[in-house]
Amino acid sequence: MKNEFSAIFERDGEWFIGYCLEVPGANGLGKTIEECRESLAESIALILKDRREDTRKGLPKNAIRETVLVG
């Protein structure tokens, strides 16, 4: 499954810092914008994985699970 997210990159001295508008807490860091982009993508994936796992832990046994398409 592919997802698209908005990434913002800023230069801070010798480093690039990136963050994602749709996923609070997802940040990336790198000496190049490419490194920063990869770091941010890994951060987004980790946060989403963790949130899905946390949510599934509390689901009742009779919960109905479906996929919803957006866009």
N, C-alpha and C positions, 0 to 999 in steps of 0.2 A: 504494500500500500504506500503510495506517495502522497505527501502533503506539501503544501506551500505555505511559507511563513514570511512575514516581513522582517528583514534584518536591517539594523542600523549599525554602521561602523564609524568609529571616531578614532582619530589619531591622538595618542598621548605620549609625547616624546618619541621614543623608538618603538613603541608598541601600538598595535591596533586593538581596540576594545569593541566588541560587538554585543548587541543584545536583541532580543526578539520581542516585538510589540504584543504578540498574541500569547506568549508563554512567559508570564512573570517569573523572574528568577533565572531564566536561561541566559547565560552570558558566555562569551568567548574571548580568548586572548591569544595574540600571536605577534611575532615579529613582522610577518607579512599579512596582507589582507587574506591571502589564501589559507594560511595557518589559522587565522582568526575565524574564517568562515567554517573550516573543518571543526574547530573547537566548539563553535556555536552550534553546529549541527549535532555534534555528539551530546552537548548539554541538553538540547531540546529533546532528543531521543531518550536520554536517561530520565528526564523529568516526566515525559509522557508515559514511559514504561512504569515508573514508580507510581504515578497517579492511577494508572489502570489496575495495577496489582492491589493498591490500597482499596480502591473502589470494589473490586471483586471480592475482597475478604468479607465485606459487610452485606453482600447480597443475600436475600432470603432464597431458600431452595426453589420456591415457586415463581421467582422472577422471570420475566420474559425478556430474552435478549435478541435484539435485531440490529441490523446495520442501517444507518441513516445516511443517505447521500446528500451532500450540500454542494450547491453550485453546479 
